[in-house]
Amino acid sequence: MTESNFKDMTRQELLAYVRRNPQDTEAFHRYVDMLRTVPGRVKISAEQIETELAKRLQQS
């Protein structure tokens, strides 16, 4: 498939395609790019993830 075909797909369609074609790195990268533009997406650093994970592991 080509980049232009991916641009015409919805996020759900592209996810389904990526799941069926895991070797297609171009499609995977396009899907990740789409995810980065989702409204309301929260950006956190790797340090924040590690801190939160450690805190939750101590609670369990």
C-alpha angles and dihedrals in degrees: 000000000000133000090250090057090053092051090057093054126090118238090257093050092049092048090052090049092049090050091052093043108035091163092063101096093175090060091046092052091049090051092051089049089053091051091054090060097051109126114246093024112155118222117210133169127244088249091056090050092050092048093049093045092051091049093050093046090054090051094055 
